[in-house]
């Protein structure tokens, strides 16, 4: 059985990836502290969300690694 903490850790990466996609597509308004003007689809906020998604991908990698080893691959 999967605990609530495991579900939350699995939810982080796709949530941040979705936020990055929405920010890039919508051209989100930049905060005054992040940047003075939008720099296109890869502005500071989009890059931050992509990095956060990358940093939180390890639970998915562990999950896929376990599934692969259970199949014998």
C-alpha positions, 0 to 999 in steps of 0.5 A: 500500500502506498502512503500519503507521503509517497503519493505527494512525492509522486505528485510534485514532478508532474505538477511543476512540469504542468506549471512550467508548461502553463507559464510558457504557454500563457506567458505568465506575468513576471514578479518584480523580484524575478525579472523586469520583463518577460523573455519569451517562453523560457523566462525565469519562472518557466526555468524555475518550474522545469528545474523544480520538476527535474529535482523532484523526479527521483520518486518516479525513477525509483518507481520505474526502477522497481517495476523494471526489476520486478519484470526481470528487465 
